[in-house]
Amino acid sequence: MHILLIHQAFATLDEPGGTRHHELSRFLADAGHQVSIVASPVSYLTGKIRKDKRFETDGRRPITIYRVYTYPALHKNFIHRSLSFFSFMISSFFRALTIKKVDIIWGTTPPIFQAFTAWLVSALKRVPFLLEVRDLWPAFAVEVGVLKNPLLIRMSLWLERFLYRNAKHVVVNSPGYIQHVRERGAKHVTIIPNGADISLFPNENEQKIRRDLGWADNFIVLYAGAHGMSNDLDTLLDAAQILHPQAGLRFILLGDGKEKPMLMERARVMNLTNLSFYDPVPKNEMGAILSSADACVAILKPIELYKTTYPNKVFDYMAAGKPVILAIDGVIRDVVEESHCGLFSQPGNPQTLAEKILYLFRNPVKSREMGKNGRDYLSRNFDRQMIARQMADLMVEMAGKNV
């Protein structure tokens, strides 16, 4: 079976960012399928442009990645970001048309515009269209305040419903999304959740990595991921300020995003000497860093819709065997509490967040126990190999192919 994925923010394991699709593609290829990917050369996390190749293969696996022109607009205003989305939408369409003998088109959102390209290519090639929903866009964008123009909101809502109605199958990565997509026209819905590949999170050489990073004997509280409007990292800075007098406790914020310069300036003004910012690292290096921390934070703004999400970083933290400090309510809280892998903190409340961090700091045995619980639970329920097998089975069924 030949699978064509159209994904602007596709990232390989040697790049920073989410690598769900690279990991799934590698499994599909190892299972005997051919995978072609049309992607942007511009990293959605760092803004760096891959100038080396427009065409690349993933080792001996039958994976081909085509990088097409995309207007670079990292951390710019809405107009520039829209130009980025539309430029990829157009260039990916023409590139995808040239890829022959495709059996299924895999579209993913957000951004939603690339999913329209995937539908159009599937219609022209007369092959099934699989729509994967990773975020409830435009609902999240409206709630956060990124999308404000009434006309654009109406157009986006129309496009969302159009895609749900016209997809042969809709895949969601969180159970919290099922009702939303069904109410807007999705007929066949399957949950294939976020997860993690435990092999990318080795529990070895932790002390050496800590020495190399200069962490010494400090208790390291790590946040890894985007520094954007949704991530509510101001609350984490406030918690760090509350805990500033506590010796031996240090905060690390690893990643990039539009809000990072502002956060760095605010931390400087607050004189947060217990907090440091790190540049993003490739996914194949991230596992060792996460495994060397003592506790990890997952945080989002206290918005009702965010109760529907399964943030991928939580599963990475679990795979790394680290206790999760969760400042997100909803379905992901159910996972953390059922697995006994961390502590819930009311979103938007820095005092409560500080208290949960201090509890783990003062109870290292309990902290390590939570980390082990999380890794064990993930291996049984959210292992990437298991998830990829579910995706492969669905695609084979959709395409009517035997392997």
C-alpha positions in Angstrom: 0.0 0.0 0.0 1.3 3.5 -0.9 0.4 6.1 1.7 0.7 9.9 1.0 0.8 12.2 4.0 0.5 16.0 3.6 1.8 17.7 6.7 3.4 21.2 6.8 4.9 20.7 10.3 6.3 17.2 9.8 9.4 16.7 11.8 11.9 13.9 11.6 13.7 12.4 14.7 16.8 14.6 14.0 14.7 17.8 14.3 13.0 19.5 17.3 9.3 19.2 17.6 6.6 16.5 17.6 7.6 13.4 15.7 4.4 11.4 15.9 4.1 11.2 12.2 7.7 10.2 11.6 7.5 7.4 14.1 4.2 6.2 12.7 5.6 6.4 9.1 8.7 4.3 10.1 6.4 1.7 11.5 4.2 1.7 8.4 7.3 1.3 6.2 8.7 -1.5 8.4 5.3 -3.2 8.0 5.9 -3.2 4.2 4.0 -0.1 3.1 5.4 2.7 1.0 5.1 6.1 2.6 5.5 9.5 0.8 5.4 12.7 2.8 4.9 16.3 1.4 6.3 18.7 4.1 7.6 22.1 4.6 11.4 22.8 4.8 10.7 25.3 7.6 10.7 24.0 11.2 7.5 25.1 12.9 9.3 25.2 16.2 12.6 27.0 15.4 11.9 28.7 12.0 15.1 27.2 10.6 15.0 26.2 6.9 16.4 22.9 5.7 18.5 24.0 2.7 20.2 20.7 2.2 17.6 18.7 0.3 14.2 19.0 -1.3 14.0 15.2 -1.5 15.1 12.8 1.1 14.7 9.1 2.1 14.7 7.6 5.5 17.5 5.1 5.4 16.5 1.8 3.9 12.8 2.3 4.7 10.5 3.0 1.8 9.8 6.6 3.1 10.3 9.6 0.8 10.0 13.1 2.1 9.4 16.0 -0.4 10.0 19.5 0.9 8.1 22.2 -0.9 8.2 25.9 -0.8 6.7 27.5 2.3 6.6 31.2 3.2 8.7 31.5 6.4 6.7 33.2 9.0 7.8 31.9 12.4 6.5 33.9 15.4 5.1 36.6 13.1 1.6 38.0 13.0 -1.6 36.3 11.8 -1.3 37.6 8.3 2.3 36.2 7.8 1.2 32.9 9.4 -1.7 32.8 7.0 0.7 33.3 4.1 2.7 30.5 5.3 -0.3 28.2 5.5 -1.6 29.1 2.1 1.8 28.9 0.4 2.2 25.4 1.6 -1.4 24.5 0.7 -0.7 25.5 -2.9 2.8 24.1 -3.3 2.0 20.8 -1.6 -1.1 20.4 -3.9 1.0 20.5 -7.1 3.7 18.3 -5.6 1.2 15.7 -4.4 -0.4 15.5 -7.8 3.0 14.2 -9.3 3.2 11.3 -6.8 2.0 8.2 -8.6 0.1 5.1 -7.6 -1.2 6.3 -4.3 -3.7 4.1 -2.3 -4.7 6.5 0.5 -4.3 10.2 1.3 -3.5 11.1 4.9 -4.4 14.6 5.9 -3.9 16.1 9.3 -5.0 19.2 11.1 -4.0 21.8 12.3 -3.3 23.8 10.2 -6.6 23.0 8.6 -5.7 24.3 5.2 -3.3 21.4 4.4 -6.2 19.0 5.2 -8.2 20.7 2.4 -5.3 20.1 0.1 -5.3 16.4 1.1 -9.0 16.1 0.4 -8.7 17.7 -3.0 -5.8 15.5 -4.0 -7.7 12.4 -2.8 -10.7 13.5 -4.9 -8.6 14.0 -8.0 -6.8 10.7 -7.6 -10.0 8.9 -6.5 -8.5 7.3 -3.5 -9.7 7.4 0.2 -9.1 10.4 2.3 -8.2 9.9 6.0 -8.4 13.0 8.2 -6.5 13.0 11.4 -7.6 15.6 14.0 -4.8 16.6 16.4 -6.4 19.8 17.6 -9.9 21.2 17.6 -9.1 24.0 15.2 -10.5 26.6 14.8 -12.2 26.2 18.2 -8.9 26.4 20.1 -7.7 29.4 18.0 -10.9 31.3 18.8 -10.8 30.5 22.5 -7.2 31.6 22.9 -7.8 34.8 20.8 -5.5 34.0 17.9 -8.4 34.0 15.4 -10.7 37.0 15.9 -11.9 38.1 12.4 -15.6 37.1 12.2 -15.4 36.3 8.5 -12.3 34.1 8.9 -14.0 32.3 11.8 -17.1 31.6 9.7 -15.0 30.4 6.8 -12.9 28.2 9.1 -15.9 26.7 10.7 -17.4 25.9 7.3 -14.1 24.3 6.2 -13.9 22.2 9.3 -17.4 20.8 8.8 -16.7 20.2 5.1 -13.6 18.1 5.9 -15.4 16.1 8.6 -18.3 15.3 6.2 -16.0 14.4 3.3 -13.4 12.3 5.0 -13.9 8.5 4.6 -12.6 8.2 8.1 -11.7 10.6 10.9 -9.0 9.8 13.4 -8.7 11.7 16.6 -5.8 11.5 19.1 -8.0 12.2 22.2 -11.3 10.8 23.4 -12.3 14.4 24.2 -12.5 15.2 20.5 -15.0 12.4 19.5 -18.2 14.3 20.3 -16.9 17.5 18.7 -16.2 15.9 15.3 -19.3 13.8 15.3 -21.5 16.8 16.0 -19.9 18.5 13.0 -20.5 15.8 10.5 -17.9 13.1 10.9 -19.5 9.7 10.1 -16.7 7.2 11.0 -14.5 8.1 13.9 -11.6 6.2 15.5 -9.4 7.2 18.4 -5.7 6.5 17.8 -4.2 8.4 20.7 -0.9 10.1 21.3 1.8 8.0 22.9 5.5 7.5 22.9 8.2 5.2 21.7 9.9 4.0 25.0 13.1 3.1 23.1 13.7 6.8 22.6 13.8 7.4 26.3 16.8 5.5 27.7 17.2 5.2 31.5 20.9 5.3 31.4 23.8 7.7 31.7 21.6 10.1 33.6 24.3 11.3 35.9 26.7 12.0 33.1 24.0 14.0 31.2 23.2 15.9 34.4 26.9 16.8 34.9 27.2 17.8 31.2 24.2 20.1 31.6 25.4 21.6 34.8 22.5 20.4 36.9 24.7 18.8 39.6 22.6 17.7 42.6 19.7 20.1 42.0 16.2 18.8 41.8 15.3 19.6 38.2 11.8 20.6 37.2 11.6 20.5 33.4 9.1 21.9 31.0 9.7 20.8 27.4 7.7 22.1 24.4 6.3 25.1 22.8 6.5 28.6 24.4 3.2 29.9 23.0 0.0 31.7 24.0 -1.7 28.5 25.0 1.1 27.2 27.3 0.5 29.5 30.2 4.2 29.6 31.1 3.7 32.8 33.0 2.1 30.7 35.7 5.2 28.5 35.8 7.4 31.6 36.2 5.2 32.7 39.1 5.6 29.3 40.7 9.3 29.5 40.3 9.2 32.9 42.0 7.3 31.4 44.9 9.9 28.6 45.3 12.9 30.9 44.7 14.0 30.7 48.4 14.1 26.9 48.2 17.8 25.8 47.8 18.4 22.9 45.5 15.4 23.4 43.3 15.8 24.5 39.7 13.5 25.1 36.7 14.4 24.4 33.1 12.2 25.6 30.2 13.3 23.8 27.0 11.8 24.7 23.6 10.9 27.7 21.6 7.9 29.8 20.5 6.4 33.2 20.0 6.2 34.0 23.7 9.8 32.9 24.6 11.5 36.4 24.3 8.8 37.9 26.5 9.1 35.1 29.0 12.9 35.5 29.1 12.6 39.2 29.8 10.0 38.7 32.5 12.2 36.1 34.2 15.1 38.6 34.1 13.0 41.3 35.6 11.8 38.9 38.3 15.4 37.9 39.0 14.6 34.2 38.7 18.1 32.8 39.3 16.5 29.4 39.8 15.2 29.2 36.2 16.9 28.7 32.9 15.8 28.7 29.2 17.2 26.0 26.9 17.1 25.9 23.1 15.0 23.1 21.5 16.8 19.8 20.7 16.0 17.1 18.2 13.7 14.3 19.3 16.4 11.7 19.3 18.2 13.8 22.0 15.1 14.8 23.9 14.6 11.4 25.6 18.0 11.4 27.3 17.3 15.0 28.7 13.8 14.1 29.9 15.1 11.0 31.6 17.8 13.0 33.4 15.2 15.5 35.0 13.5 14.8 38.3 10.0 16.0 37.5 8.2 17.4 34.4 5.5 20.0 34.0 2.6 19.9 31.5 0.6 23.2 31.5 -2.0 24.9 29.5 -4.2 28.0 30.0 -7.4 27.3 32.1 -9.7 27.2 29.1 -12.6 24.8 29.1 -11.8 23.3 25.6 -8.4 22.3 26.8 -10.0 19.6 28.9 -10.5 17.6 25.7 -6.7 17.3 24.9 -4.2 14.5 25.2 -0.9 16.6 25.1 1.9 14.6 23.6 4.4 15.9 26.1 2.6 14.1 29.0 3.2 10.7 27.2 6.9 11.7 26.6 7.3 12.4 30.3 5.7 9.1 31.2 8.0 7.3 28.8 11.0 9.0 30.4 9.9 7.6 33.8 9.4 11.0 35.4 6.5 12.2 37.6 4.2 14.5 35.8 3.0 17.8 37.4 -0.2 18.4 35.4 -1.7 21.8 35.3 -4.3 20.7 32.7 -7.8 19.4 33.6 -10.0 16.9 31.7 -9.2 13.7 29.9 -5.5 13.8 30.4 -6.0 14.2 34.1 -7.8 10.9 34.0 -4.7 9.2 32.5 -2.3 10.7 35.1 -4.6 9.8 38.0 -5.4 6.3 36.8 -1.7 5.5 36.2 -0.6 7.2 39.5 2.2 8.9 37.6 1.9 12.4 38.9 0.1 15.2 40.6 -2.7 17.5 39.4 -2.5 21.2 39.9 -5.4 23.5 39.2 -4.7 25.3 35.9 -3.8 29.0 36.2 -2.9 28.7 40.0 0.8 29.3 40.6 0.5 28.7 44.4 -0.9 25.2 43.9 1.6 24.5 41.2 4.4 25.5 43.6 3.0 23.2 46.3 2.9 20.2 44.0 6.5 20.8 42.9 7.6 21.2 46.5 5.9 17.9 47.5 7.8 16.0 44.9 11.0 17.8 45.9 10.6 16.7 49.5 9.4 13.2 48.7 12.0 11.7 46.3 11.0 8.1 46.9 7.4 8.8 46.1 8.5 10.9 43.1 10.5 8.0 41.7 7.6 5.6 42.3 5.3 7.9 40.3 7.8 8.0 37.4 8.0 4.2 37.3 4.2 3.9 37.4 4.0 6.2 34.4 6.5 4.3 32.3 4.9 1.0 33.1 1.4 2.3 32.3 2.5 3.8 29.0 4.2 0.6 27.9 0.9 -1.2 28.4 -1.5 1.4 27.0 0.2 4.1 24.9 3.2 2.5 23.3 3.9 4.0 19.9 4.3 0.5 18.3 0.8 -0.5 19.4 -0.7 2.8 18.2 1.1 2.6 14.9 -0.3 -0.9 14.4 -3.8 0.5 14.9 -3.2 3.1 12.3 -1.8 0.6 9.8 -4.8 -1.7 10.3 -7.2 1.2 9.7 -5.5 2.3 6.6 -5.4 -1.2 5.1 -9.1 -1.5 5.8 -9.8 1.9 4.2 -7.7 1.2 1.1 -9.1 -2.4 0.7 -5.5 -3.7 0.5 -3.9 -6.8 1.8 -0.3 -6.8 2.9 
